[in-house]
Amino acid sequence: MNDSSNQVGLGTTYIHAGSEPDPSTGAIMTPIYQTSTFVQEAPGVNKGFEYARSQNPTRKALEEAYAQIEHGKFGLAFSSGVAATDAVIKLLSPGDQVIAASDMYGGTYRLFTKIFAKYGIVFTYVDTTDITNIQNAITPNTKLIWIETPTNPLMNITDIAAVAVIAKASGALLCVDNTFASPYLQNPLTLGADIVMHSATKYLGGHSDLIQGCLMMNDAKLREELFFIQKSCGAVPGPMDCFLVLRGIKTLHVRMQRHCENGEKIAHFLRNHPKVERVYWCGFEDHHNYAIAKKQMRGFGGMMSFTLKDDSIENATRVLSSTKLFSLAESLGGVESLINHPASMTHASIPRAERIKNGLSDSLIRLSVGIEDVADLIADLNQAIG
Ligand SMILES: *Cc1c(COP(=O)(O)O)cnc(C)c1O
């Protein structure tokens, strides 16, 4: 099924990508090759597998699927999303500069500032929704531009194709964290990015039952460098988790269609609710970068945030504790709906003044809209908001 992504629809690609019947039994699903090593016929004579940190057949099938779902040539699987990010930064050397989005996943910010800054990598944070900020931050040492679009939790949008032009002109790599959109809604490699990163924990796995990350790319040399880091540093996922993500990807299009439908209905319900102040969702025509979202995304997904007219932590806490279908939890992208309070949960480490300045108010509530019946989800939010 090589290159099927170029000839067939997204759903056909998701179901067949990486899957070949098992050569020894004909099993239609790639087995979970739960093994650490592979027997060799003579020293160096083997079937392409030696030791499972370097290669595993279940992981190989998944990595082939990763490549195809992002319309890339290569995919690499890591033990978590942050492990995939970690591998990208390990391409760099002390003194190299990274331009990164000021509004991005907190764990990425923590990895950059608390771990890699002390090894001499220089991070410059800018508001990437206006690409002139990126242009102005470029120096001769800029080796990587790291963006996330849409962002968590304010759903800000950055123009991937425009940033790719800046990256190319300055000789820097562009890596896009595509977790929120999923490959179903947006494909950064086709827009000129060099590397796509996902937390497969979210929409790719899709069932809130594993932690995994991945990288996709087109350049063979870049793939070799990242594969070398993957096997040298060893943050590889086990075969069981690879099997679960392979299974998850097969229903990505069906799940995403429903996430989008439910998301749109809930975004409009919230916007019309008298106790809701503002809804952050990139599918509204008055979203400040709507034109870019429409250009680079095939739909707007099920992630959104909203604030209450009574903007107090107490009022937000009341709503957060009153939902019955939406579970109060971190993470996103699973079949079940989740509700989250960034000010006290995912973004609690950011000082309040800084948080408010970035538009992240005390009452901001984030939703990961699942694929339950939307009427039940709306009824649940309605009784919780009161
Ligand atoms: C969850 C997440 C990550 C980190 O992924 P893990 O699988 O939790 O390590 C990175 N980026 C975004 C946007 C995320 O939502």
The ligand as an SDF file (V2000), in Angstrom:
LIG
                    3D

 15 15  0  0  0  0  0  0  0  0999 V2000
   -0.2630   16.5370   24.9240 C   0  0  0  0  0  0  0  0  0  0  0  0
    0.4750   17.4440   24.0300 C   0  0  0  0  0  0  0  0  0  0  0  0
    1.8690   17.3470   23.8700 C   0  0  0  0  0  0  0  0  0  0  0  0
    2.7170   16.3670   24.6640 C   0  0  0  0  0  0  0  0  0  0  0  0
    2.4270   15.0530   24.3440 O   0  0  0  0  0  0  0  0  0  0  0  0
    2.5500   13.8240   25.3810 P   0  0  0  0  0  0  0  0  0  0  0  0
    2.0610   12.6730   24.6020 O   0  0  0  0  0  0  0  0  0  0  0  0
    1.6670   14.1760   26.5640 O   0  0  0  0  0  0  0  0  0  0  0  0
    3.9790   13.7310   25.7950 O   0  0  0  0  0  0  0  0  0  0  0  0
    2.4820   18.2020   22.9640 C   0  0  0  0  0  0  0  0  0  0  0  0
    1.7740   19.1150   22.2660 N   0  0  0  0  0  0  0  0  0  0  0  0
    0.4430   19.2500   22.4080 C   0  0  0  0  0  0  0  0  0  0  0  0
   -0.2840   20.2820   21.6150 C   0  0  0  0  0  0  0  0  0  0  0  0
   -0.2540   18.4290   23.2970 C   0  0  0  0  0  0  0  0  0  0  0  0
   -1.5810   18.5860   23.4370 O   0  0  0  0  0  0  0  0  0  0  0  0
  1  2  1  0
  2  3  1  0
  2 14  2  0
  3  4  1  0
  3 10  2  0
  4  5  1  0
  5  6  1  0
  6  7  2  0
  6  8  1  0
  6  9  1  0
 10 11  1  0
 11 12  2  0
 12 13  1  0
 12 14  1  0
 14 15  1  0
M  END
$$$$
